[in-house]
Amino acid sequence: MEGFFKVAEKFVSINGEGTRAGQPAVFIRFVGCDLKCSYCDTSWANSHGAPFEEMTVDDIIRYILSTGIKNVTLTGGEPLMQKGIDKLLRSISEHQEISCEIETNGSIPLKKFLDISSRPIFTMDYKLPSSGMEKYMCLENFDCLDSRDTVKFVSGSVDDLKRAKQIIDEYKLCGRVSVYISPVFGKIEPSEIVEFMLNEKMNDVNLQLQMHKIIWDPDRRGV
């Protein structure tokens, strides 16, 4: 229905990833994604027939404000593919007390969102080979990011780590954005990532574990 967003879930928890990891946050998770990563842990929200709640811009803003939490994370799925997402972002930006972050998969051009006053923070994935989705990455997005933003590399193998380093060096990401490497849960040991980072002298790159999967059951929703 036009004017409505399909919201898979909404909840208050802590940020599990990014520069605000460990801080309280309001999460709005949208249905649907344009990618199909091999390791996706929210495929239930992307499948045809996924359950959702219809919410307008005003509904979402009202919910966010009711929580009393200032950090807002829009996630999915892929939030930037939602019709009317620019209207929601502009509405959120009118509330100076809210700090909005978008978790985006790296395939959607960011340029069209840069003119939003108090634009959101972008936490952007770069999909590595084991995801099966690297060919869909929008490389022009690297030019749209600045010190407010994060590029995240979810790695499932040493080959993934090698590719991550290549991209980090080629686009000179360190010093321009925050850079994080996270393991695909259950596919690679964090110690392997640490060893690689030390051997390659990956200064200014952060290892990050998915905090919510450590605190709660890895398959639990709403956290």
Backbone as a chain_set.jsonl record, in Angstrom:
{"seq": "MEGFFKVAEKFVSINGEGTRAGQPAVFIRFVGCDLKCSYCDTSWANSHGAPFEEMTVDDIIRYILSTGIKNVTLTGGEPLMQKGIDKLLRSISEHQEISCEIETNGSIPLKKFLDISSRPIFTMDYKLPSSGMEKYMCLENFDCLDSRDTVKFVSGSVDDLKRAKQIIDEYKLCGRVSVYISPVFGKIEPSEIVEFMLNEKMNDVNLQLQMHKIIWDPDRRGV", "coords": {"N": [[0.847, -1.199, 0.0], [0.601, 2.164, -0.911], [2.51, 4.713, 0.645], [3.008, 3.417, 2.952], [5.362, 1.632, 4.943], [6.887, -1.562, 4.959], [7.428, -3.102, 7.808], [9.43, -5.335, 9.387], [10.196, -5.853, 12.0], [10.369, -4.033, 15.073], [12.244, -2.654, 17.682], [13.891, -2.132, 20.867], [17.242, -2.192, 21.774], [20.712, -2.938, 22.199], [23.259, -1.474, 20.194], [24.909, -3.735, 18.167], [27.032, -3.611, 16.489], [29.42, -1.54, 14.671], [30.377, 1.977, 15.11], [28.953, 2.74, 17.289], [28.621, 0.567, 18.886], [27.405, -1.281, 21.604], [25.941, 0.765, 22.687], [22.649, 1.918, 23.676], [19.91, 1.53, 21.404], [17.31, 2.222, 18.995], [15.746, 0.027, 16.843], [14.634, -0.298, 13.527], [13.493, -2.585, 11.405], [13.287, -3.355, 8.047], [11.324, -5.091, 5.589], [12.604, -7.099, 2.961], [15.2, -7.357, 0.474], [17.757, -6.649, -1.921], [19.846, -8.297, -2.372], [21.302, -11.581, -1.885], [22.93, -12.942, 0.298], [25.287, -15.504, 1.097], [25.603, -16.059, 3.786], [23.563, -14.833, 5.136], [21.881, -13.626, 7.986], [19.391, -12.712, 8.429], [17.509, -13.706, 6.717], [14.908, -14.494, 6.963], [13.447, -12.157, 7.018], [13.584, -11.292, 4.477], [12.435, -12.971, 2.69], [9.879, -14.056, 0.366], [6.62, -13.386, 1.365], [7.258, -12.788, 3.953], [6.504, -11.903, 7.315], [5.031, -8.751, 8.242], [4.54, -5.405, 9.491], [2.475, -2.731, 8.64], [3.547, 0.55, 8.427], [3.421, 4.065, 8.623], [5.344, 7.05, 7.814], [4.861, 8.848, 9.926], [3.983, 7.05, 11.889], [6.319, 5.599, 12.388], [8.091, 7.597, 13.288], [6.712, 8.396, 15.575], [6.859, 6.064, 17.112], [9.658, 5.853, 17.486], [10.197, 8.205, 18.991], [8.731, 7.62, 21.262], [10.23, 5.811, 22.651], [12.323, 7.058, 23.932], [14.96, 6.773, 23.356], [17.909, 7.874, 21.792], [19.607, 7.023, 19.693], [19.098, 5.726, 16.516], [18.648, 2.973, 14.418], [18.287, 2.053, 11.167], [17.497, -0.781, 9.412], [17.659, -4.011, 7.772], [17.222, -6.922, 5.855], [17.361, -4.462, 3.185], [17.339, -1.213, 3.816], [17.488, 1.109, 2.172], [16.306, 0.525, -0.237], [13.662, 0.801, 0.095], [10.587, 2.132, -0.882], [10.036, 5.551, -0.706], [11.821, 6.018, 1.311], [13.481, 8.216, 1.465], [11.776, 10.252, 2.302], [11.216, 9.441, 4.904], [13.777, 9.645, 6.019], [14.237, 12.387, 5.812], [12.261, 13.319, 7.518], [13.057, 12.208, 9.96], [15.424, 13.632, 10.255], [14.552, 16.115, 11.013], [14.274, 16.043, 13.678], [16.314, 16.975, 15.974], [17.331, 15.749, 18.193], [17.628, 13.115, 17.608], [19.805, 10.62, 16.471], [20.572, 9.19, 13.531], [21.285, 6.101, 11.994], [22.054, 4.181, 9.141], [22.068, 0.885, 8.131], [23.462, -0.43, 5.398], [23.748, -2.392, 2.399], [25.69, -1.944, 0.469], [25.099, -1.997, -2.212], [23.313, -0.115, -3.11], [23.135, 3.082, -4.579], [24.468, 5.869, -2.858], [24.579, 8.559, -3.268], [22.266, 10.089, -3.825], [21.197, 10.565, -1.366], [22.694, 12.364, -0.011], [22.091, 15.044, 0.179], [20.373, 15.458, 2.224], [19.448, 17.265, 5.042], [21.321, 17.126, 8.014], [22.156, 14.473, 7.463], [21.851, 10.848, 7.535], [24.034, 8.581, 9.345], [26.087, 6.389, 7.58], [26.466, 2.978, 7.677], [28.121, 0.879, 5.937], [28.237, -2.131, 4.169], [30.832, -3.955, 2.525], [30.593, -6.41, 0.295], [32.209, -9.427, 0.423], [34.049, -12.086, -1.369], [33.022, -14.665, -0.425], [30.403, -14.16, 0.138], [29.046, -14.232, -2.235], [28.03, -12.068, -3.517], [29.604, -9.965, -4.35], [29.865, -8.807, -6.888], [27.817, -7.013, -7.134], [28.396, -4.704, -5.82], [28.387, -1.196, -5.324], [30.736, 0.756, -6.309], [31.156, 3.467, -6.465], [30.129, 4.478, -4.183], [32.083, 4.733, -2.244], [33.124, 7.258, -2.588], [31.231, 8.815, -1.44], [31.302, 8.71, 1.26], [32.323, 9.733, 4.574], [34.077, 10.876, 7.533], [32.119, 10.37, 9.391], [31.099, 7.936, 8.825], [30.998, 4.307, 8.312], [32.728, 1.502, 6.992], [32.149, -1.851, 6.54], [33.482, -5.094, 6.618], [32.45, -8.222, 6.23], [33.753, -11.233, 6.93], [34.517, -14.518, 5.861], [36.596, -16.221, 5.422], [40.147, -16.698, 4.857], [40.762, -15.87, 2.288], [38.736, -14.002, 1.895], [39.607, -12.079, 3.727], [41.99, -11.258, 2.543], [40.99, -10.028, 0.252], [39.505, -7.982, 1.435], [41.57, -6.415, 2.553], [42.789, -5.594, 0.177], [40.801, -3.937, -0.954], [40.541, -1.993, 1.066], [43.078, -0.795, 0.944], [43.208, 0.017, -1.758], [41.164, 1.928, -1.994], [41.865, 3.646, -0.061], [40.745, 3.726, 2.582], [41.176, 3.802, 5.366], [41.449, 6.291, 7.796], [39.742, 7.92, 6.408], [37.198, 6.876, 6.792], [35.557, 4.92, 9.362], [36.754, 1.65, 9.766], [35.842, -1.694, 9.789], [36.278, -5.152, 10.479], [34.471, -8.096, 10.504], [33.734, -11.414, 11.651], [32.157, -14.03, 9.733], [29.654, -15.556, 11.385], [30.525, -18.485, 12.976], [32.034, -19.419, 10.828], [34.672, -18.597, 10.585], [37.393, -18.268, 12.806], [37.722, -15.695, 15.215], [40.348, -15.326, 16.082], [41.874, -15.994, 13.865], [41.407, -13.843, 12.206], [42.542, -11.786, 13.709], [45.24, -12.609, 13.672], [45.786, -12.353, 10.921], [45.397, -9.575, 10.59], [47.458, -8.567, 12.189], [49.736, -9.636, 10.957], [49.598, -8.38, 8.497], [49.863, -5.789, 9.188], [47.653, -4.048, 9.669], [46.88, -1.248, 10.416], [44.653, 0.973, 12.127], [42.393, -0.432, 11.463], [39.543, -2.132, 12.655], [38.774, -5.011, 14.539], [35.686, -6.568, 14.891], [33.247, -8.134, 16.825], [29.989, -9.572, 16.678], [28.131, -8.244, 18.955], [25.542, -8.682, 19.963], [25.106, -11.326, 19.388], [26.686, -12.605, 21.126], [25.794, -11.91, 23.636], [23.113, -12.756, 23.628], [21.169, -15.608, 22.447], [22.371, -16.698, 19.313], [20.466, -16.928, 17.255], [18.3, -15.516, 18.072], [15.615, -13.235, 17.681], [14.791, -9.695, 17.542], [16.726, -8.459, 19.07]], "CA": [[0.0, 0.0, 0.0], [1.435, 3.357, -1.038], [2.571, 5.528, 1.85], [3.327, 2.554, 4.078], [6.567, 0.817, 4.929], [6.74, -2.912, 5.496], [8.368, -3.212, 8.923], [9.497, -6.713, 9.866], [10.21, -5.774, 13.458], [10.871, -2.811, 15.699], [12.597, -3.012, 19.053], [14.98, -1.397, 21.515], [18.29, -3.087, 22.255], [21.981, -2.225, 22.073], [23.935, -1.651, 18.921], [25.858, -4.837, 18.231], [28.127, -3.39, 15.548], [29.656, -0.156, 14.268], [31.039, 2.88, 16.045], [28.128, 2.908, 18.487], [28.423, -0.747, 19.492], [27.248, -1.247, 23.053], [25.034, 1.843, 23.091], [21.23, 1.674, 23.423], [19.443, 1.968, 20.09], [16.021, 1.788, 18.475], [15.917, -0.628, 15.544], [13.52, -0.48, 12.608], [13.94, -3.538, 10.384], [12.376, -3.392, 6.914], [11.239, -6.321, 4.808], [13.088, -7.087, 1.582], [16.594, -7.066, 0.162], [18.076, -6.892, -3.325], [20.931, -9.268, -2.407], [21.054, -12.851, -1.208], [24.252, -13.363, 0.757], [25.347, -16.9, 1.511], [25.611, -16.166, 5.236], [22.565, -13.892, 5.669], [21.258, -14.055, 9.237], [18.024, -12.167, 8.516], [16.802, -14.119, 5.498], [13.479, -14.585, 7.276], [12.824, -10.862, 6.741], [13.757, -10.982, 3.06], [11.75, -13.962, 1.872], [8.518, -13.76, -0.074], [5.649, -13.745, 2.394], [7.748, -12.469, 5.294], [5.522, -11.122, 8.089], [5.383, -7.346, 8.417], [3.561, -4.439, 9.986], [2.461, -1.521, 7.813], [3.761, 1.754, 9.228], [3.672, 5.304, 7.895], [6.436, 7.862, 8.359], [4.448, 9.35, 11.244], [3.968, 5.917, 12.825], [7.705, 5.265, 12.747], [8.611, 8.691, 14.114], [6.028, 8.334, 16.865], [7.435, 4.95, 17.863], [11.024, 6.211, 17.876], [10.157, 9.194, 20.066], [8.129, 7.023, 22.466], [11.208, 4.978, 23.359], [13.253, 7.883, 24.693], [16.33, 6.416, 22.958], [18.28, 8.824, 20.733], [20.237, 6.344, 18.557], [18.149, 4.986, 15.687], [19.279, 2.188, 13.365], [17.403, 1.526, 10.134], [18.187, -1.966, 8.926], [16.809, -4.878, 6.964], [16.923, -6.348, 4.555], [18.056, -3.274, 2.696], [16.416, -0.089, 4.029], [17.512, 2.148, 1.148], [15.489, 0.144, -1.386], [12.268, 1.009, 0.442], [9.963, 3.279, -1.537], [9.737, 6.632, 0.218], [12.777, 6.074, 2.419], [14.009, 9.577, 1.559], [10.834, 11.035, 3.116], [11.433, 9.059, 6.293], [15.059, 10.205, 6.454], [14.067, 13.832, 5.995], [11.443, 13.519, 8.712], [13.912, 11.931, 11.114], [16.437, 14.695, 10.373], [13.931, 17.285, 11.63], [14.346, 15.868, 15.131], [17.741, 17.126, 16.227], [17.758, 14.886, 19.288], [17.775, 11.759, 17.099], [20.975, 10.323, 15.64], [20.107, 8.095, 12.686], [22.265, 5.294, 11.279], [21.488, 3.227, 8.196], [22.895, -0.259, 7.752], [23.185, -0.65, 3.984], [24.542, -3.532, 1.935], [26.729, -1.542, -0.471], [24.651, -2.099, -3.605], [22.424, 1.0, -3.423], [23.863, 4.359, -4.642], [24.228, 6.742, -1.711], [24.694, 9.966, -3.649], [20.983, 10.79, -3.787], [20.801, 10.822, 0.018], [23.677, 13.237, 0.611], [21.599, 16.417, 0.349], [19.459, 15.516, 3.362], [19.977, 18.004, 6.179], [21.647, 16.18, 9.087], [22.022, 13.171, 6.823], [22.141, 9.728, 8.426], [25.323, 7.902, 9.319], [26.038, 5.176, 6.779], [27.299, 1.822, 7.986], [28.001, 0.214, 4.642], [28.972, -3.364, 3.92], [31.4, -4.338, 1.239], [30.393, -7.853, 0.254], [33.413, -10.145, 0.019], [33.752, -13.202, -2.268], [32.237, -15.773, 0.115], [28.983, -13.78, 0.169], [28.461, -14.457, -3.553], [27.355, -10.839, -3.948], [30.56, -8.865, -4.548], [29.689, -8.16, -8.192], [26.756, -6.009, -7.052], [28.823, -3.552, -5.031], [28.418, 0.114, -5.986], [32.037, 1.269, -5.883], [31.084, 4.925, -6.37], [29.72, 4.841, -2.824], [33.243, 5.103, -1.433], [33.303, 8.705, -2.712], [30.144, 9.487, -0.718], [31.466, 8.489, 2.693], [33.292, 10.577, 5.266], [34.496, 10.421, 8.865], [30.958, 9.938, 10.174], [30.595, 6.672, 8.303], [31.725, 3.064, 8.541], [32.698, 0.419, 6.009], [32.249, -3.118, 7.269], [33.811, -6.262, 5.814], [32.094, -9.474, 6.898], [34.714, -12.157, 6.331], [34.306, -15.915, 6.2], [37.772, -17.009, 5.056], [41.378, -15.916, 4.651], [40.625, -15.226, 0.979], [37.934, -12.804, 2.135], [40.455, -11.095, 4.4], [42.913, -10.718, 1.535], [40.212, -9.116, -0.605], [39.195, -6.804, 2.253], [42.773, -5.571, 2.606], [42.975, -5.003, -1.142], [39.834, -2.84, -1.104], [40.911, -0.951, 2.035], [44.258, -0.095, 0.428], [42.923, 0.632, -3.057], [40.306, 3.104, -1.832], [42.44, 4.457, 1.026], [39.625, 3.898, 3.5], [41.624, 4.157, 6.712], [41.641, 7.735, 7.918], [38.571, 8.6, 5.818], [36.015, 6.31, 7.429], [35.865, 3.841, 10.295], [36.828, 0.38, 9.04], [35.652, -2.844, 10.672], [36.214, -6.511, 9.944], [33.701, -8.987, 11.363], [33.688, -12.784, 11.142], [30.89, -14.722, 9.5], [29.474, -16.324, 12.611], [30.676, -19.924, 12.822], [32.793, -19.791, 9.627], [36.091, -18.289, 10.772], [37.68, -17.905, 14.185], [38.248, -14.332, 15.37], [41.809, -15.358, 16.222], [42.447, -15.993, 12.511], [41.341, -12.465, 11.718], [43.563, -11.038, 14.45], [46.546, -13.004, 13.136], [45.916, -11.739, 9.6], [45.542, -8.129, 10.765], [48.791, -8.293, 12.725], [50.737, -9.963, 9.926], [49.494, -7.408, 7.408], [50.033, -4.44, 9.763], [46.424, -3.326, 9.303], [46.647, -0.161, 11.363], [43.394, 1.729, 12.023], [41.285, -1.334, 11.158], [38.999, -2.677, 13.889], [38.05, -6.275, 14.583], [34.44, -6.422, 15.638], [32.369, -9.284, 16.974], [28.585, -9.179, 16.782], [27.904, -8.264, 20.39], [24.225, -9.229, 20.302], [25.154, -12.788, 19.266], [27.421, -13.089, 22.291], [24.943, -11.689, 24.811], [21.908, -13.563, 23.492], [21.225, -16.71, 21.484], [22.673, -16.137, 17.983], [19.299, -16.938, 16.383], [17.198, -14.773, 18.682], [15.194, -12.001, 17.012], [14.396, -8.601, 18.421], [17.824, -8.004, 19.913]], "C": [[0.883, 1.249, 0.0], [1.364, 4.197, 0.222], [2.904, 4.729, 3.086], [4.658, 1.846, 3.854], [6.239, -0.555, 5.501], [7.826, -3.13, 6.548], [8.314, -4.626, 9.488], [9.497, -6.769, 11.391], [10.753, -4.421, 13.887], [11.125, -3.135, 17.163], [13.7, -2.093, 19.557], [15.97, -2.414, 22.055], [19.573, -2.269, 22.361], [22.506, -2.435, 20.667], [24.964, -2.759, 19.072], [27.092, -4.61, 17.394], [28.302, -1.892, 15.3], [30.258, 0.687, 15.373], [30.237, 3.092, 17.32], [27.801, 1.568, 19.145], [28.386, -0.628, 21.009], [26.324, -0.164, 23.551], [23.577, 1.451, 22.829], [20.811, 2.243, 22.069], [18.035, 1.454, 19.824], [16.267, 1.207, 17.085], [14.589, -0.689, 14.797], [14.034, -1.374, 11.492], [12.872, -3.642, 9.291], [12.441, -4.733, 6.202], [11.877, -6.102, 3.439], [14.541, -6.699, 1.432], [16.831, -7.395, -1.3], [19.232, -7.875, -3.485], [20.524, -10.548, -1.674], [22.396, -13.426, -0.801], [24.205, -14.781, 1.299], [25.19, -17.066, 3.019], [24.516, -15.325, 5.904], [21.904, -14.443, 6.933], [19.881, -13.429, 9.454], [17.222, -12.536, 7.275], [15.3, -14.251, 5.725], [12.745, -13.281, 6.948], [12.862, -10.503, 5.262], [12.944, -11.892, 2.152], [10.352, -13.495, 1.467], [7.55, -14.237, 1.001], [6.122, -13.493, 3.809], [6.712, -11.632, 6.044], [5.982, -9.679, 8.245], [4.205, -6.573, 8.995], [3.628, -3.215, 9.085], [2.568, -0.299, 8.716], [4.021, 2.941, 8.316], [4.905, 5.984, 8.481], [6.078, 8.331, 9.762], [4.421, 8.243, 12.287], [5.381, 5.616, 13.325], [8.306, 6.335, 13.643], [8.002, 8.642, 15.506], [6.62, 7.218, 17.735], [8.833, 5.292, 18.366], [11.006, 7.156, 19.075], [9.628, 8.599, 21.366], [9.14, 6.238, 23.288], [12.134, 5.79, 24.262], [14.713, 7.586, 24.39], [16.719, 7.262, 21.752], [18.911, 8.164, 19.508], [19.203, 5.507, 17.82], [18.926, 4.271, 14.595], [18.203, 1.657, 12.432], [18.132, 0.381, 9.458], [17.22, -2.838, 8.137], [17.289, -6.307, 7.009], [17.848, -5.184, 4.173], [17.128, -2.076, 2.807], [16.37, 0.911, 2.883], [16.746, 1.772, -0.116], [14.002, 0.356, -1.117], [11.727, 2.26, -0.248], [9.587, 4.319, -0.485], [10.716, 6.761, 1.367], [13.365, 7.475, 2.566], [13.105, 10.462, 2.4], [11.007, 10.718, 4.595], [12.726, 9.682, 6.82], [14.956, 11.71, 6.694], [13.251, 14.138, 7.247], [12.253, 13.271, 9.98], [14.897, 13.075, 11.337], [15.878, 15.967, 11.007], [13.984, 17.218, 13.157], [15.819, 15.835, 15.532], [18.244, 16.209, 17.338], [18.006, 13.44, 18.844], [19.039, 11.659, 16.245], [20.668, 9.058, 14.852], [21.266, 7.427, 11.951], [21.521, 4.354, 10.34], [22.5, 2.121, 7.935], [22.533, -0.632, 6.319], [24.187, -1.643, 3.395], [25.583, -3.202, 0.875], [26.32, -1.577, -1.929], [23.822, -0.906, -4.06], [23.227, 2.299, -3.481], [23.47, 5.297, -3.506], [24.125, 8.208, -2.083], [23.389, 10.732, -3.481], [20.515, 11.109, -2.366], [21.703, 11.851, 0.7], [23.162, 14.644, 0.876], [20.606, 16.539, 1.495], [20.135, 16.261, 4.503], [20.169, 17.04, 7.348], [21.495, 14.755, 8.573], [22.38, 12.052, 7.785], [23.598, 9.287, 8.327], [25.156, 6.642, 8.482], [27.001, 4.134, 7.361], [27.134, 0.881, 6.81], [28.851, -1.052, 4.587], [29.692, -3.289, 2.577], [31.365, -5.854, 1.216], [31.616, -8.551, -0.348], [33.054, -11.422, -0.745], [32.853, -14.293, -1.696], [30.747, -15.457, 0.212], [28.272, -14.15, -1.125], [27.86, -13.216, -4.166], [28.304, -9.694, -4.29], [30.321, -8.12, -5.857], [28.633, -7.065, -8.174], [27.173, -4.76, -6.283], [28.906, -2.285, -5.879], [29.679, 0.839, -5.514], [32.057, 2.79, -5.755], [30.706, 5.378, -4.963], [30.896, 5.249, -1.953], [33.496, 6.611, -1.481], [32.276, 9.487, -1.902], [30.313, 9.446, 0.799], [32.489, 9.442, 3.281], [33.498, 10.053, 6.685], [33.335, 9.999, 9.757], [30.611, 8.477, 9.928], [31.532, 5.5, 8.574], [31.621, 2.169, 7.314], [33.007, -0.868, 6.757], [32.497, -4.259, 6.293], [33.489, -7.516, 6.628], [32.858, -10.597, 6.195], [34.479, -13.586, 6.812], [35.497, -16.798, 5.919], [38.984, -16.093, 4.95], [41.338, -15.221, 3.296], [39.78, -13.963, 1.085], [38.785, -11.709, 2.761], [41.44, -10.455, 3.425], [42.203, -9.714, 0.634], [39.855, -7.842, 0.165], [40.397, -5.866, 2.311], [43.012, -4.875, 1.268], [42.058, -3.799, -1.338], [40.188, -1.683, -0.175], [42.077, -0.122, 1.509], [43.935, 0.666, -0.857], [42.135, 1.921, -2.91], [40.73, 3.977, -0.655], [41.374, 4.774, 2.087], [40.058, 4.323, 4.895], [41.974, 5.643, 6.777], [40.502, 8.531, 7.32], [37.279, 8.162, 6.484], [36.482, 5.344, 8.522], [35.79, 2.523, 9.535], [36.768, -0.768, 10.045], [35.704, -4.134, 9.874], [35.484, -7.369, 10.966], [33.737, -10.397, 10.79], [32.266, -13.189, 10.761], [30.737, -15.694, 10.656], [29.565, -17.824, 12.317], [31.521, -20.368, 11.644], [34.292, -19.548, 9.764], [36.284, -17.859, 12.214], [38.191, -16.469, 14.248], [39.763, -14.292, 15.482], [42.499, -15.38, 14.862], [42.459, -14.588, 11.931], [42.407, -11.614, 12.402], [44.948, -11.335, 13.89], [46.797, -12.354, 11.781], [46.169, -10.235, 9.736], [46.943, -7.774, 11.266], [49.872, -8.548, 11.677], [50.763, -8.918, 8.817], [49.615, -5.965, 7.885], [48.836, -3.551, 9.412], [46.073, -2.306, 10.381], [45.328, 0.543, 11.065], [42.22, 0.888, 11.534], [40.857, -2.003, 12.461], [38.411, -4.063, 13.667], [36.788, -6.051, 15.387], [33.645, -7.713, 15.637], [30.941, -8.781, 17.122], [28.138, -9.35, 18.23], [26.577, -8.926, 20.77], [24.204, -10.752, 20.204], [25.953, -13.429, 20.403], [26.542, -12.998, 23.538], [23.736, -12.628, 24.805], [22.151, -14.745, 22.56], [21.438, -16.133, 20.091], [21.471, -16.066, 17.046], [18.118, -16.14, 16.922], [16.897, -13.503, 17.903], [14.891, -10.915, 18.039], [15.456, -8.158, 19.388], [18.921, -7.372, 19.066]], "O": [[1.799, 1.372, 0.813], [0.292, 4.376, 0.8], [3.067, 5.299, 4.165], [5.025, 1.51, 2.728], [5.419, -0.687, 6.41], [8.996, -3.319, 6.217], [7.284, -5.061, 10.002], [8.866, -7.641, 11.989], [11.493, -3.763, 13.157], [10.321, -3.809, 17.808], [14.348, -1.38, 18.79], [15.585, -3.38, 22.714], [19.53, -1.059, 22.583], [22.227, -3.452, 20.03], [25.789, -2.733, 19.985], [28.091, -5.313, 17.548], [27.449, -1.084, 15.667], [30.606, 0.18, 16.439], [30.773, 3.569, 18.32], [26.816, 1.454, 19.875], [29.225, 0.037, 21.616], [25.952, -0.165, 24.724], [23.295, 0.734, 21.869], [21.292, 3.294, 21.644], [17.618, 0.416, 20.339], [16.924, 1.832, 16.253], [13.561, -1.077, 15.353], [14.907, -0.975, 10.722], [11.716, -3.969, 9.561], [13.465, -5.416, 6.21], [11.709, -5.044, 2.831], [15.054, -5.84, 2.149], [16.2, -8.293, -1.859], [19.568, -8.252, -4.608], [19.532, -10.579, -0.945], [22.936, -14.299, -1.48], [23.208, -15.204, 1.885], [24.701, -18.096, 3.482], [24.547, -15.13, 7.119], [21.428, -15.578, 6.951], [19.277, -13.587, 10.514], [16.36, -11.776, 6.834], [14.513, -14.133, 4.786], [11.554, -13.302, 6.637], [12.245, -9.525, 4.84], [12.786, -11.604, 0.966], [9.735, -12.661, 2.13], [7.655, -15.364, 1.486], [5.479, -13.924, 4.766], [6.104, -10.738, 5.455], [7.178, -9.412, 8.365], [3.059, -7.023, 8.987], [4.715, -2.715, 8.796], [1.784, -0.131, 9.65], [4.765, 2.826, 7.341], [5.441, 5.558, 9.504], [6.89, 8.226, 10.682], [4.793, 8.465, 13.44], [5.606, 5.408, 14.517], [8.956, 6.022, 14.641], [8.702, 8.828, 16.502], [6.851, 7.401, 18.93], [9.158, 5.052, 19.529], [11.716, 6.936, 20.056], [10.028, 9.021, 22.45], [8.938, 6.021, 24.483], [12.666, 5.269, 25.242], [15.607, 8.081, 25.077], [15.954, 7.362, 20.794], [18.775, 8.677, 18.398], [18.516, 4.681, 18.42], [19.762, 4.875, 13.922], [17.319, 0.908, 12.847], [19.256, 0.548, 8.984], [16.088, -2.434, 7.87], [17.7, -6.825, 8.047], [18.919, -4.97, 4.74], [16.221, -1.923, 1.989], [15.322, 1.509, 2.637], [16.553, 2.621, -0.987], [13.172, 0.119, -1.995], [12.349, 3.322, -0.197], [8.911, 4.012, 0.497], [10.477, 7.527, 2.301], [13.713, 7.883, 3.674], [13.589, 11.326, 3.13], [10.953, 11.612, 5.44], [12.761, 10.188, 7.941], [15.515, 12.237, 7.656], [13.527, 15.11, 7.951], [12.153, 14.022, 10.95], [15.173, 13.445, 12.478], [16.641, 16.806, 11.487], [13.765, 18.22, 13.838], [16.479, 14.8, 15.441], [19.439, 15.924, 17.42], [18.533, 12.635, 19.612], [19.301, 12.517, 15.402], [20.521, 7.981, 15.429], [22.115, 8.097, 11.363], [20.482, 3.799, 10.699], [23.644, 2.385, 7.565], [21.424, -1.098, 6.056], [25.332, -1.721, 3.84], [26.296, -4.098, 0.422], [27.114, -1.221, -2.8], [23.642, -0.699, -5.26], [23.942, 2.605, -2.527], [22.287, 5.494, -3.23], [23.633, 9.016, -1.294], [23.392, 11.885, -3.05], [19.544, 11.843, -2.184], [21.493, 12.175, 1.869], [23.724, 15.364, 1.701], [20.053, 17.616, 1.716], [21.258, 15.934, 4.888], [19.288, 16.231, 7.641], [20.796, 13.936, 9.17], [23.122, 12.268, 8.743], [24.292, 9.582, 7.354], [24.186, 5.905, 8.657], [28.195, 4.391, 7.512], [26.132, 0.174, 6.7], [30.037, -1.034, 4.919], [29.227, -2.653, 1.632], [32.028, -6.51, 2.02], [31.998, -8.287, -1.488], [31.887, -11.809, -0.774], [31.993, -14.804, -2.413], [29.923, -16.361, 0.351], [27.059, -14.358, -1.137], [27.24, -13.29, -5.227], [27.856, -8.567, -4.498], [30.555, -6.913, -5.925], [28.56, -6.266, -9.108], [26.365, -3.846, -6.115], [29.424, -2.298, -6.996], [29.687, 1.458, -4.45], [32.879, 3.342, -5.024], [30.937, 6.529, -4.594], [30.727, 6.031, -1.018], [34.023, 7.181, -0.525], [32.433, 10.69, -1.699], [29.551, 10.078, 1.531], [33.4, 9.903, 2.594], [33.133, 8.918, 6.995], [33.547, 9.338, 10.773], [29.911, 7.855, 10.727], [32.676, 5.667, 8.998], [30.57, 2.084, 6.677], [33.984, -0.962, 7.5], [31.816, -4.38, 5.274], [34.179, -7.829, 7.599], [32.635, -10.873, 5.016], [34.272, -13.833, 8.0], [35.434, -18.006, 6.148], [38.857, -14.869, 4.953], [41.827, -14.099, 3.165], [40.078, -12.962, 0.434], [38.695, -10.545, 2.37], [41.69, -9.251, 3.484], [42.761, -8.67, 0.296], [39.9, -6.747, -0.395], [40.252, -4.656, 2.138], [43.392, -3.705, 1.231], [42.492, -2.759, -1.833], [40.141, -0.522, -0.581], [42.07, 1.105, 1.613], [44.338, 1.817, -1.025], [42.397, 2.897, -3.613], [40.038, 4.931, -0.298], [41.143, 5.933, 2.434], [39.377, 5.122, 5.539], [42.694, 6.172, 5.929], [40.305, 9.692, 7.677], [36.379, 8.969, 6.713], [37.661, 4.998, 8.591], [34.867, 2.307, 8.75], [37.529, -0.813, 11.012], [35.234, -4.199, 8.738], [35.83, -7.372, 12.147], [33.767, -10.565, 9.571], [31.296, -12.753, 11.381], [31.591, -16.553, 10.876], [28.794, -18.364, 11.524], [31.72, -21.568, 11.457], [35.092, -20.227, 9.12], [35.438, -17.167, 12.781], [39.01, -16.068, 13.42], [40.396, -13.337, 15.032], [43.596, -14.841, 14.72], [43.405, -14.193, 11.248], [43.088, -10.819, 11.755], [45.739, -10.42, 13.66], [47.894, -11.86, 11.521], [47.051, -9.688, 9.074], [47.538, -6.794, 10.818], [50.808, -7.762, 11.534], [51.82, -8.609, 8.267], [49.488, -5.029, 7.095], [49.004, -2.437, 8.916], [45.119, -2.469, 11.142], [44.935, 0.69, 9.908], [41.16, 1.432, 11.221], [41.697, -2.393, 13.272], [37.644, -4.275, 12.728], [36.817, -5.417, 16.442], [33.4, -8.309, 14.588], [30.714, -7.684, 17.634], [27.812, -10.452, 18.671], [26.494, -9.641, 21.768], [23.387, -11.404, 20.855], [25.898, -14.642, 20.609], [26.547, -13.893, 24.384], [23.382, -13.216, 25.827], [23.218, -14.861, 21.958], [20.76, -15.177, 19.714], [21.448, -15.235, 16.138], [17.058, -16.095, 16.299], [17.811, -12.777, 17.51], [14.753, -11.181, 19.233], [15.151, -7.551, 20.415], [19.935, -6.926, 19.603]]}, "num_chains": 1, "name": "protein.A"}
